[in-house]
Amino acid sequence: MVKWSFSSLKKFVTCPRQYYEVRVAGNYKEPEIPQATYGKEVHKALEDYINSNTPLLSNYKRFQKYADVIKQIPGTRYTELKMALDIDGNSCDFESENYWVRGIGDLVIVDHEEAYYIDYKTGKDRYADKKQLKLMSAMIFRIFPKVRSVKSALLFLSNGNFMPEEFTRSQEEELWMTFHGDLVRLRHSISTNYWPENPSGLCRRHCVVVDCPHHGRD
């Protein structure tokens, strides 16, 4: 059974060879970059502010205006919500050996039959990928069976860009099919042990697989 998340599947699509070397064979480990550390700190600060009104540090105060609007949304709030489904689409423990897909929702708000999902982004919006909203919304429909619609959005904190998408339960199958083709490719790579390189502009400075023939090239 293929186990996946939005980020892991995206890494496979970006470069199957790198995915194999890092996530399957364990030959390389991706270093913690400053941007990722900053992102975690911002997520934690917003989580604490929304949950318990913990004051934001001075360098995060500029994000308070967004958080204050979010706090006005009615419903039960779940910050950094860990969600996981088994192969049959049933909810399971996030750490379960039987999970099929899983993800962490930065902020999920459930108000009876309506839910809201917001994913905070601390990077630039140039390469925004709204497919993440489709996966998380599909999982919300499974985790919260009474929810009939999900209003979701990517929130880019650096410039306040808000990229919304709204889905209804009738679209659930369509949401899952968004990832079908990539999952078929991933299963094929696993079954055949075929992990081709996919050279791109990321090879030059953003790949740890130094023995790849494309490493360090544009």
Order of alpha helices (4+ residues) and beta strands (2+ residues): alpha-alpha-alpha-alpha-beta-beta-beta-alpha-beta-beta-alpha-alpha
